[in-house]
């Protein structure tokens, strides 16, 4: 993946292209604040090891796993904090939704948030997480089913 461009230019183009997706994915997994920190740490790592990272088939997936693992170690707890919903600004969102999302198992929460909050495609989520689209579909179905059950919503 490395080309004849200067290292700084190649890395800057890569970082601009993946930063928002990486931040969304890590925030969905680790919570808003820790996700932002993990994104910065992962991109710093990528810069330090650009020769190796830039030549990978899926550098974004690698950085996601790296950021996720470092973020979990740093927080020392499984508790995830997503940004609260402001009912004045977004009145159509169920106020309990954030807490219910936080209570989902990590993989289900990550898949549900990326698919339905950030509007990623199944293919994008599958590539990032290194899973098949059918596995992503199962995690989404199970996560949505739990959310519906806890909210008392019938399908």
LINJO-V40006 format. One record per residue. N is the residue number from 0. RES is the residue in one small letter. SS is DSSP state (H for helix, E for strand, - for the rest). Layout:
n=<N & N>
res=<RES & RES>
ss=<SS & SS>
This chain:
n=<0 & 1 & 2 & 3 & 4 & 5 & 6 & 7 & 8 & 9 & 10 & 11 & 12 & 13 & 14 & 15 & 16 & 17 & 18 & 19 & 20 & 21 & 22 & 23 & 24 & 25 & 26 & 27 & 28 & 29 & 30 & 31 & 32 & 33 & 34 & 35 & 36 & 37 & 38 & 39 & 40 & 41 & 42 & 43 & 44 & 45 & 46 & 47 & 48 & 49 & 50 & 51 & 52 & 53 & 54 & 55 & 56 & 57 & 58 & 59 & 60 & 61 & 62 & 63 & 64 & 65 & 66 & 67 & 68 & 69 & 70 & 71 & 72 & 73 & 74 & 75 & 76 & 77 & 78 & 79 & 80 & 81 & 82 & 83 & 84 & 85 & 86 & 87 & 88 & 89 & 90 & 91 & 92 & 93 & 94 & 95 & 96 & 97 & 98 & 99 & 100 & 101 & 102 & 103 & 104 & 105 & 106 & 107 & 108 & 109 & 110 & 111 & 112 & 113 & 114 & 115 & 116 & 117 & 118 & 119 & 120 & 121 & 122 & 123 & 124 & 125 & 126 & 127 & 128 & 129 & 130 & 131 & 132 & 133 & 134 & 135 & 136 & 137 & 138 & 139 & 140 & 141 & 142 & 143 & 144 & 145 & 146 & 147 & 148 & 149 & 150 & 151 & 152 & 153 & 154>
res=<x & x & x & x & x & x & x & x & x & x & x & x & x & x & x & x & x & x & x & x & x & x & x & x & x & x & x & x & x & x & x & x & x & x & x & x & x & x & x & x & x & x & x & x & x & x & x & x & x & x & x & x & x & x & x & x & x & x & x & x & x & x & x & x & x & x & x & x & x & x & x & x & x & x & x & x & x & x & x & x & x & x & x & x & x & x & x & x & x & x & x & x & x & x & x & x & x & x & x & x & x & x & x & x & x & x & x & x & x & x & x & x & x & x & x & x & x & x & x & x & x & x & x & x & x & x & x & x & x & x & x & x & x & x & x & x & x & x & x & x & x & x & x & x & x & x & x & x & x & x & x & x & x & x & x>
ss=<- & - & - & - & - & - & H & H & H & H & H & H & H & H & H & H & H & H & H & H & H & H & H & H & H & H & H & H & H & H & E & H & H & H & H & H & H & H & H & H & H & H & H & H & H & H & H & H & - & H & H & H & H & - & - & - & - & - & H & H & H & H & H & H & H & H & H & H & H & H & H & H & H & H & H & - & - & - & - & - & E & - & - & - & - & - & - & - & - & - & - & - & - & - & - & - & H & H & H & H & H & H & H & - & - & H & H & H & H & H & H & H & H & H & H & H & H & - & - & - & - & H & H & H & H & H & H & H & H & - & - & - & H & H & H & H & H & H & H & H & H & H & H & H & H & H & H & H & H & H & H & - & - & - & ->
